[in-house]
Amino acid sequence: MKTIDRTSVALSMADTSARQNNLNALNVNGDIREQKFNKKMTLITWLEQIFSELIWKGV
């Protein structure tokens, strides 16, 4: 039976942990981008409503 090198196991675990941390960071960045996009869309919708009311009222 082959012996498992403790160093290689530790390095493999650290690599797996680092990959998971990178994925978590990407998810957080994606969420932040989505929130910014949603805020911009809300602002655009709000402005469209204001302008359409002004045009409708003939201001």
C-alpha positions in Angstrom: 0.0 0.0 0.0 1.3 3.4 -0.9 1.9 5.9 1.9 0.2 9.3 1.5 2.6 12.3 1.8 1.1 14.6 4.5 2.6 17.7 2.7 0.9 16.9 -0.6 -2.4 16.3 1.3 -2.0 19.7 3.0 -1.2 21.4 -0.2 -4.1 19.8 -1.9 -6.5 21.0 0.9 -5.0 24.5 0.7 -5.5 24.6 -3.1 -9.1 23.5 -2.7 -9.7 26.1 -0.1 -8.1 28.8 -2.2 -10.3 27.8 -5.2 -13.4 28.0 -3.0 -12.4 31.4 -1.7 -12.0 32.6 -5.3 -15.4 31.3 -6.3 -16.9 33.0 -3.2 -15.2 36.3 -4.2 -16.6 36.0 -7.7 -20.1 35.5 -6.4 -19.8 38.5 -4.1 -18.5 40.6 -7.0 -21.4 39.4 -9.2 -23.9 40.3 -6.5 -22.5 43.8 -6.2 -22.6 44.3 -10.0 -26.2 43.1 -10.0 -27.1 45.5 -7.2 -25.5 48.4 -9.0 -27.3 47.4 -12.3 -30.6 47.2 -10.4 -30.1 50.7 -8.9 -29.3 52.1 -12.3 -32.4 50.5 -13.8 -34.6 51.8 -11.0 -33.2 55.3 -11.6 -33.8 55.1 -15.4 -37.4 53.8 -14.8 -38.0 56.6 -12.3 -36.7 59.2 -14.8 -38.8 57.8 -17.6 -41.9 58.1 -15.5 -41.1 61.7 -14.6 -40.5 62.7 -18.2 -43.5 60.9 -19.5 -45.7 62.7 -17.0 -44.1 66.0 -17.9 -44.7 65.4 -21.6 -48.3 64.1 -21.0 -49.0 67.3 -19.0 -47.4 69.4 -21.7 -44.8 71.1 -19.5 
